Amino acid sequence: MAETQVRDFRKRVRQIDRRHTKLARGYVHLVERDGLLVPQETHLKSHSFPLRAILLVLVGFVLFKGILVSQVGLSSYTTRLESLAEGGAIEKAGAWLMQIDPFTLAVAEFVVGLF
């Protein structure tokens, strides 16, 4: 009989430890009808791959390049890219990132059409 009591005690301690670690991540006090404060764990968002954030950064970058091409002009932009590509490794990487792609051209033509 003593062994079953020890087993039950260890089970309760494990449950308390699990609840404590969940509440350590964040909790909110909820007030029951009788005025008792009951800590309830907060539901955190899953730490998945931030696809939406990456997509927004890429779209913003393409919009930036398109506006830049429309304001500077296509010939001047390509001349600046060529001079940038002749530099060091960082300049070459920048020239590769800033190269004109079909999306950038479409945005540039759209912006030029607006003004």
URUR-V223417 format. One line per field, one symbol per residue. ss: DSSP state (H for helix, E for strand, L for the rest). psi: psi as a letter, one per 20 degrees, with the letter a starting at -180 (. if undefined). burial: + if it has 16 or more other C-alpha atoms within 10 Angstrom, else -. A space follows every 10 residues. Layout:
ss: ???
psi: ???
burial: ???
This chain:
ss: LHHHHHHHHH HHHHHHHHHH HHHHLLEEEE ELLLLLEEEE ELLLLLLLLL HHHHHHHHHH HHHHHHHHHH HHLHHHHHHH HHHHHLLLHH HHHHHHHLLL LHHHHHHHHH HHHHL
psi: hhhhhgghgh ghgggggghg hghhiprppp prhjjppopp qqoqqqmrpm ggggghgggh ghgggghggh hhqgghghgh gghhiibahh hhghhghjqp rhgggggghg ghhh.
burial: ---------- ---------- ---------- ---------- +--------- ---------- -+++++++++ ------++-- +--++----- -+--+--+-+ ---++-++-- +----
